[in-house]
Amino acid sequence: MANTRIARPPMAKNKFNKAWLDQHLSDPYVKLAVKHGYRSRAAFKLLEIDAQDKLIRPGITVVDLGSAPGAWSQVLRERLAAPGGGVRGRIVALDLLPMEPVADVTFLQGDFREPETLERLQAVLHGEPVDLVLSDMAPNLSGVGIADAARMADLIELAVDFAVHHLRPDGALLVKCFHGSGYSQLVELFKRHFVRVAPRKPKASRDKSAETYLLGRGLKK
């Protein structure tokens, strides 16, 4: 019988994984997420941005792109909760990955880059205009800066195109992006379509991360 061995990851990788895990477990926003029952620390990014910009209001229709594992949908559900149950407004979430149900949130699983998924999303909306589009979408990063920036830009351009065609005139679009290659072009894209454009870097985004958010409000005619 041939001799078999269990391959062990390189020591450097083990050290990296342990360092990441230690940082993750000691992260105050991870602890807060556990305390408040949120599915990820990302909930606090949306909470902070909304505290500044007042995006979530009773009665609105929201589309949550890149929703899994569901932290932003949880925040939306809390903020739109009606006193007698249900929500004042409508929440539609979409992700390539499966997502555990969130009460009063309509979830679609599919690839936002595919026309068939967009058609399903439009069908769920029944032609009704949207007040707020949120996008926490991000590609699987390869580590090749130019390629990753191009993939991210593609997702953002799709989110902008969706917003332009489905937002109310006074609606808003919030997208995740990364500082670096192509960032200035994305800002210009937003400025072509929105009256007011502003970057947002919530405290819950790690300082070392290039992650930031772009907020566009009010569609240009």
Protein Blocks (a to p, Z undefined) as FASTA:
>chain_A
ZZdddddddfklmmmmmmmmmmmmmpmklmmmmmnopabfklmmmmmmmmmnomacghia
cddehkbgolmmmmmmmmmpcfkgpjedddddddfbdcdddehiacddddfkbmklmmmm
mmmnnopacfbdcdfbdcddehiaklmmmmmmmmmmmmmmmmmmmpcfklccdddddede
hklmmmmmmmmmpmbdcddddfklcfklmbdcdddehiaZZ
